[in-house]
Amino acid sequence: MKGIYTTLKEIEVIHGYLLEGYTAREVAKKAKCSISTVYKHKRYVEKIKSVILGYKDEPYYENEDDYCRVPKEVTYEDLSEKEKNIYNNGKI
C-alpha cells in the first residue's frame, strides 16, 4: 500500500484481518501499510463487530401459500438453539 489514499480493496483487507482478531501491528505487517492506517480503520471495525447478527437460513413456512395466512403463535420450543441462546444470553 503506497501513497496517501487507501483503496476499497485495501480497506477490505484491513477490516478482514481486524475482524479475524489480529492486532494492529500484525495487520500493518500483513497488509503492508502503516500502523496509523490500521488505527484509522480499527474504530470502524469495532462498530461493525457490535452490529453483525447473522441471518435466518430456514424458511418461515414450508408451503408458499402459508405466507398469506395469519401467522402461528411461536413458542419458546419452536426456536432454534441459536435463537434460544440469543433470547437467554443476548449473544449468539
C-alpha positions in Angstrom: 0.0 0.0 0.0 1.7 3.1 -1.2 0.5 6.7 -1.2 -1.9 8.6 0.9 -5.2 7.1 -0.2 -6.4 3.6 0.8 -8.3 1.8 -1.9 -11.5 -0.1 -1.2 -9.7 -3.4 -1.7 -7.0 -2.4 0.8 -9.7 -1.4 3.3 -11.4 -4.8 2.9 -8.1 -6.5 3.6 -7.5 -4.4 6.7 -11.0 -4.9 8.0 -10.8 -8.6 7.3 -7.7 -9.0 9.4 -9.1 -6.9 12.2 -12.3 -8.9 12.3 -10.2 -12.1 12.5 -8.7 -10.8 15.7 -5.2 -9.8 14.5 -3.5 -6.9 16.4 -3.0 -3.6 14.7 0.8 -4.3 14.4 0.1 -7.7 12.8 -2.4 -6.2 10.4 0.0 -3.5 9.3 2.7 -6.1 8.6 0.3 -8.4 6.7 -1.4 -5.6 4.7 1.9 -3.8 4.1 0.6 -0.5 5.4 1.4 1.9 8.2 0.1 1.3 11.6 -1.7 4.7 11.6 -3.7 3.5 8.6 -4.8 0.4 10.6 -5.8 2.5 13.6 -7.8 4.8 11.3 -9.9 1.9 10.2 -9.9 0.0 13.5 -12.6 2.2 15.1 -15.0 1.4 12.3 -14.4 -2.3 12.6 -15.1 -2.1 16.3 -18.5 -0.6 15.5 -19.1 -3.2 12.8 -18.4 -6.1 15.3 -21.2 -5.0 17.5 -23.7 -4.9 14.7 -23.2 -8.2 12.9 -26.0 -10.5 13.9 -26.2 -13.1 11.1 -29.2 -14.2 9.3 -32.1 -16.8 9.3 -31.3 -19.6 6.9 -34.5 -21.6 7.2 -37.9 -20.6 5.7 -40.6 -19.4 8.0 -43.1 -21.6 6.2 -42.8 -24.9 4.2 -45.6 -24.1 1.8 -45.7 -20.8 -0.1 -49.5 -20.4 0.4 -48.9 -20.2 4.2 -47.4 -16.7 3.7 -51.0 -15.5 3.1 -52.4 -16.8 6.3 -52.4 -15.4 9.8 -49.1 -16.4 11.4 -49.0 -19.1 14.0 -48.1 -18.3 17.6 -44.4 -19.0 18.2 -43.4 -20.7 21.4 -40.0 -21.0 23.1 -39.8 -24.6 22.0 -40.2 -23.5 18.3 -37.0 -21.5 18.4 -33.7 -22.9 17.2 -30.8 -23.4 19.6 -29.1 -20.2 18.2 -32.3 -18.2 18.8 -32.7 -19.6 22.3 -29.2 -18.6 23.1 -29.8 -15.1 21.9 -33.1 -14.9 23.8 -31.4 -16.2 27.1 -28.0 -14.6 26.9 -28.3 -11.8 24.4 -25.4 -13.3 22.4 -25.0 -15.7 19.5 
